[in-house]
Amino acid sequence: MKDQQKTVVLKEFNTSTEANIVKSMLEANGIPCFLSNENSVFTPGFFSASSTILLHVMEDDFEKAGSLIDQIPEAFSEEES
């Protein structure tokens, strides 16, 4: 019997747009992933953990996915804001 793989959170996002861009890039490179909290309600001026969109990958893909994310141009990075 094959062991079940665990998923881990690779990155957190504040916007659905950026989360989906990164998700699409990972999937295009053969890395299965999914988002959680994507449909949470965000109220401007009020931040809560539930408004953060989480990108999940399989534990075995964590390093490869992280390397791909590091290649994303800074123009798309939330850290600039």
Beta strands, then each sheet from edge to edge (+ up, - down):
strand 1: 7-13
strand 2: 33-36
strand 3: 53-58
sheet 1: 1+ 3- 2+
end
